[in-house]
Amino acid sequence: MAQTSISVDKLVEFIRSAIAMKSPDKQVAGSVAHLKLSQKLDQRTIEQLQGEGAGPKTVAALRALAAATADLAAAPKVEAVKAPPPIPPPSYDAQQKVIADAREYARNYSSTLPDFICTQVTRRYYGQNGHENWHLNDTVTSTLTYFEQHENYKVKLVNNQIVDRPMEALGGATSSGEFGTMLKQIFDERTGAEFHWDHWGTLRGHRVYVFNYHVEQGNSQWMLDYEHRERIQPAYEGLVYIDKETGKVLRITLHAVELPPSFPIQDAHTQLDYDYTKISGQNFLLPLVAQVRMRHDNILTKNDNEFRMYRKYGVESSITFTPDALDESKIQEKPPK
């Protein structure tokens, strides 16, 4: 950096990097003393860097640099890029049609799926003292059979050790209902969910309508089970992401609200993402990943469920534990383009 003249922006970038790396103040000041600027360094920039953590020796060196560049031209001001105007929401009638079509889709979703088998990999984490300092508790690999519109889970591996037991006998935090049950319950007219426009979004390259909703406790079909001892069906709310082109639901979220103070679980949240996958050469929209978070006093739990190796029912294949890390970009919502 000392061999050629640098801009004020580059100097600021250098100082901020040094602050982030906790470089010794004396060392940073020595580097600054040997720099040559192509633009005037003003006091406001120095004060800003001082406020961000630049040490006293560095600040002194910056002030000397400001004096040496007093006769140079000021750095050009960068005009703030104006954000594009927000995309207007669909009309009220259009919104009602989107919800009506999504309700019909949810009602028939399970019946459109073939009988199949897939592998579910669940990484179960816990955090202590109410903080999300996640520690991996175990990794569970299961065979999930979907036959005649019913789900059946069989645990095959726990931490790479062979087991053979139903999911209910596993203990700890588990979930089910990803293959249509939760989706159908949200849109079931008996649930009485109220849908309201939330925002436009982009999910895995698809432009999506995003609606928020709320379900009263008296209509709730979502079951929270604490260690098979206590169960409740809480009120809940969340978001639904609907593909603008196809009208199919690509994501649902559920967040329990108004949980009774006496119930051991104080917070519960689920997010389920769907994506296209092939079974016997035909594309189906099936669960990609689900995340379940809960809190009991100051203990947090998080289950990351991934669904892989979909194949037609009856073609049982061996379970191999080689799950790659999930590509986070597949489940990140992006601003609408």
C-alpha positions in Angstrom: 0.0 0.0 0.0 2.9 2.3 0.7 4.3 2.1 -2.9 1.5 3.9 -4.6 -1.1 6.5 -3.7 -4.3 5.1 -2.4 -7.8 6.6 -2.0 -9.4 7.5 1.3 -11.9 4.6 0.8 -8.9 2.2 0.7 -7.5 3.8 3.8 -10.8 3.4 5.6 -11.0 -0.2 4.5 -7.5 -0.9 5.8 -8.2 0.7 9.2 -11.5 -1.2 9.6 -9.8 -4.4 8.7 -7.1 -3.8 11.3 -9.7 -3.0 14.0 -11.6 -6.2 13.1 -8.4 -8.3 13.4 -7.4 -6.5 16.6 -4.0 -5.5 15.2 -1.7 -3.7 17.7 -2.3 0.1 17.7 1.5 0.8 17.3 1.7 -1.5 14.3 -1.3 0.1 12.6 0.0 3.6 13.3 3.4 2.6 11.8 1.7 1.4 8.6 -0.4 4.6 8.3 2.7 6.8 8.7 4.1 5.3 5.5 1.0 5.6 3.4 0.5 8.1 0.6 -3.0 9.4 -0.2 -4.3 10.6 -3.5 -7.1 12.5 -1.8 -7.7 14.8 1.2 -8.4 13.1 4.5 -10.9 15.1 6.6 -11.4 15.2 10.3 -14.9 13.7 10.1 -13.5 10.5 8.6 -10.9 10.3 11.4 -13.5 10.8 14.1 -15.6 8.1 12.6 -12.7 5.6 12.6 -11.9 6.6 16.2 -15.5 5.9 17.2 -15.2 2.5 15.5 -12.2 1.5 17.6 -9.0 3.0 16.1 -6.4 3.3 18.8 -4.8 6.7 19.9 -1.5 6.1 18.1 -3.4 5.3 14.9 -5.6 8.4 15.3 -2.5 10.5 15.7 -1.0 9.1 12.6 -4.3 9.7 10.7 -4.2 13.4 11.8 -0.7 13.7 10.6 -1.9 12.2 7.3 -4.8 14.7 7.2 -2.4 17.6 7.6 -0.1 16.3 4.8 -3.1 16.0 2.4 -4.8 19.3 3.3 -4.0 20.8 -0.2 -5.3 17.7 -2.1 -8.8 17.4 -3.6 -11.5 16.0 -1.4 -12.6 12.5 -2.0 -15.7 12.4 -4.2 -19.0 11.9 -2.5 -20.8 8.7 -3.4 -24.4 9.4 -4.0 -26.7 7.0 -2.2 -28.3 4.5 -4.6 -32.0 5.0 -4.5 -33.9 1.8 -3.8 -36.4 0.9 -6.5 -40.0 1.7 -5.6 -41.7 -1.3 -3.9 -43.7 -3.6 -6.2 -47.4 -2.9 -5.5 -49.3 -5.9 -4.0 -51.9 -7.7 -6.1 -55.5 -6.3 -5.9 -57.8 -7.6 -3.1 -59.7 -9.8 -5.6 -56.4 -11.2 -7.0 -55.2 -12.0 -3.5 -58.4 -13.9 -2.7 -58.1 -15.9 -5.9 -54.4 -16.8 -5.0 -55.6 -18.1 -1.5 -58.5 -19.9 -3.0 -56.3 -21.7 -5.5 -53.7 -22.5 -2.8 -56.5 -23.9 -0.6 -57.6 -26.2 -3.4 -53.9 -27.2 -4.0 -53.4 -28.0 -0.3 -56.6 -30.0 -0.2 -55.5 -32.3 -3.0 -51.7 -32.3 -2.4 -51.5 -35.6 -0.6 -53.6 -37.4 -3.2 -51.2 -36.3 -6.0 -48.2 -37.9 -4.4 -47.0 -41.4 -5.4 -46.1 -44.0 -2.8 -42.5 -43.5 -2.1 -39.5 -44.0 0.3 -37.0 -41.3 1.2 -34.1 -40.8 3.6 -34.6 -38.2 6.4 -31.4 -36.9 8.0 -32.1 -35.0 11.3 -29.4 -33.1 13.0 -30.5 -32.2 16.6 -28.9 -29.3 18.4 -29.3 -27.7 21.8 -28.4 -24.4 23.2 -28.0 -23.5 26.9 -28.7 -20.4 29.0 -31.2 -19.2 26.4 -28.5 -18.6 23.8 -28.3 -20.0 20.3 -24.8 -21.4 21.0 -25.7 -24.5 19.1 -24.1 -27.8 20.1 -24.8 -31.0 18.0 -26.5 -33.5 20.2 -26.9 -36.3 17.6 -27.5 -37.1 14.0 -30.5 -39.4 13.2 -30.9 -41.1 9.8 -34.4 -42.6 9.2 -36.3 -44.3 6.4 -39.6 -42.4 5.7 -42.2 -44.4 3.9 -45.2 -42.7 2.3 -47.8 -45.2 1.5 -51.5 -44.6 0.8 -51.2 -41.0 2.0 -49.7 -42.0 5.4 -46.2 -41.3 6.7 -44.2 -43.9 8.6 -40.8 -43.2 10.1 -38.2 -45.9 11.0 -34.9 -44.8 12.6 -32.0 -46.6 11.1 -28.9 -44.8 12.4 -28.1 -42.7 15.4 -24.6 -41.1 15.2 -23.7 -43.7 12.6 -24.7 -46.6 14.9 -27.2 -49.0 13.5 -30.6 -49.1 15.3 -34.0 -50.2 14.3 -36.8 -48.4 16.1 -39.9 -46.3 15.4 -39.4 -42.5 15.6 -41.8 -42.3 18.6 -39.3 -44.4 20.7 -36.3 -42.2 19.9 -36.9 -39.6 22.7 -35.9 -35.9 22.5 -37.4 -33.4 20.0 -39.0 -35.0 16.9 -41.4 -33.8 14.3 -43.8 -35.3 11.7 -46.5 -34.2 9.3 -44.2 -32.7 6.7 -45.8 -34.6 3.8 -49.0 -32.7 3.4 -50.5 -32.7 6.9 -49.3 -29.3 8.1 -50.1 -27.8 4.7 -53.6 -29.2 4.6 -54.3 -28.1 8.1 -53.3 -24.5 7.5 -55.6 -24.2 4.5 -58.4 -26.4 5.8 -61.6 -24.2 6.0 -62.4 -25.7 9.4 -59.1 -24.2 10.7 -60.5 -20.7 9.9 -57.1 -19.2 9.2 -57.2 -15.6 8.3 -54.8 -14.7 5.4 -53.4 -11.2 4.8 -51.0 -9.9 2.3 -47.4 -9.6 3.6 -44.9 -9.0 0.8 -43.4 -10.1 -2.5 -40.4 -12.4 -2.3 -38.0 -14.6 -4.3 -37.4 -18.2 -3.1 -35.0 -20.5 -5.0 -35.5 -18.4 -8.1 -39.3 -18.3 -7.9 -41.3 -15.1 -7.5 -43.6 -15.7 -4.6 -46.7 -14.2 -3.0 -46.1 -14.1 0.8 -49.2 -14.0 3.0 -49.3 -14.0 6.8 -52.0 -16.0 8.7 -53.4 -16.6 12.1 -55.2 -19.7 13.6 -57.2 -19.5 16.8 -56.5 -22.0 19.5 -60.0 -23.5 19.3 -59.5 -24.4 15.6 -55.9 -25.5 15.9 -54.9 -29.0 14.7 -51.1 -28.5 15.4 -50.0 -30.7 18.2 -47.1 -29.9 20.6 -46.1 -33.0 22.6 -43.7 -32.7 25.6 -42.0 -36.0 26.3 -45.2 -37.9 25.5 -46.6 -36.6 28.9 -48.3 -33.4 28.0 -49.9 -32.3 24.8 -51.6 -29.1 23.6 -53.0 -27.7 20.4 -51.9 -24.0 20.5 -53.0 -21.0 18.6 -50.4 -20.3 15.9 -49.5 -17.9 13.1 -46.9 -17.8 10.3 -46.3 -17.2 6.6 -47.1 -19.1 3.4 -45.0 -18.6 0.3 -46.9 -19.3 -3.0 -45.3 -19.6 -6.4 -46.6 -16.8 -8.6 -46.4 -18.9 -11.8 -47.8 -22.2 -10.5 -49.9 -21.3 -7.4 -48.1 -24.1 -5.5 -46.9 -23.6 -1.9 -43.1 -23.5 -1.6 -42.8 -22.7 2.1 -44.9 -22.6 5.3 -44.0 -21.4 8.7 -45.8 -22.0 12.0 -45.1 -20.1 15.3 -47.0 -21.0 18.4 -48.6 -18.1 20.2 -50.4 -17.7 23.6 -48.8 -20.9 25.1 -50.2 -21.6 28.6 -47.7 -20.7 31.3 -48.0 -24.1 32.8 -46.9 -25.9 29.6 -43.2 -26.9 29.6 -42.6 -25.6 26.1 -42.5 -21.8 26.0 -41.8 -21.3 22.4 -42.1 -23.4 19.2 -41.5 -22.6 15.6 -41.5 -24.7 12.4 -40.4 -23.8 8.8 -40.9 -26.3 6.0 -39.6 -25.8 2.5 -40.7 -27.7 -0.6 -38.8 -28.2 -3.8 -39.0 -30.3 -7.0 -37.6 -33.8 -7.1 -37.9 -36.7 -9.4 -39.5 -40.1 -8.6 -39.4 -42.6 -11.4 -38.6 -39.8 -13.9 -41.6 -37.6 -12.9 -41.2 -34.3 -11.0 -43.1 -33.8 -7.7 -43.0 -30.9 -5.3 -41.8 -32.5 -2.0 -40.3 -31.5 1.3 -36.7 -30.3 0.9 -35.8 -29.3 4.5 -37.7 -28.5 7.7 -36.4 -26.7 10.8 -38.1 -27.1 14.2 -37.1 -24.8 17.1 -38.4 -25.0 20.7 -37.6 -23.6 24.1 -38.0 -25.2 27.5 -37.0 -22.7 30.2 -33.4 -21.8 29.3 -32.8 -24.8 27.1 -33.2 -24.3 23.3 -33.5 -27.1 20.8 -33.2 -27.1 17.0 -33.8 -29.9 14.6 -32.6 -29.5 11.0 -34.4 -32.2 8.9 -33.3 -32.9 5.3 -35.2 -35.2 3.0 -33.1 -37.0 0.4 -32.9 -40.0 -1.9 -36.6 -40.1 -2.9 -37.5 -43.3 -4.7 -40.6 -45.3 -5.6 -42.1 -47.4 -2.8 -41.0 -51.0 -3.0 -37.5 -50.2 -4.3 -35.9 -50.4 -0.9 -32.3 -49.3 -1.0 -29.6 -49.4 1.7 -29.1 -46.4 4.0 -25.7 -44.8 3.5 -24.7 -42.0 5.9 -23.0 -39.6 3.7 -25.2 -36.4 3.9 -23.5 -33.3 2.6 -24.2 -30.0 4.2 -27.3 -28.3 3.0 -26.8 -25.5 0.5 -28.2 -22.6 2.6 -28.9 -20.6 -0.6 -31.7 -23.0 -1.3 -33.7 -21.9 1.7 -32.8 -18.2 1.9 -35.5 -15.8 0.8 -34.3 -13.0 -1.4 -35.8 -9.6 -2.2 -38.1 -9.5 -5.2 -36.4 -8.6 -8.5 
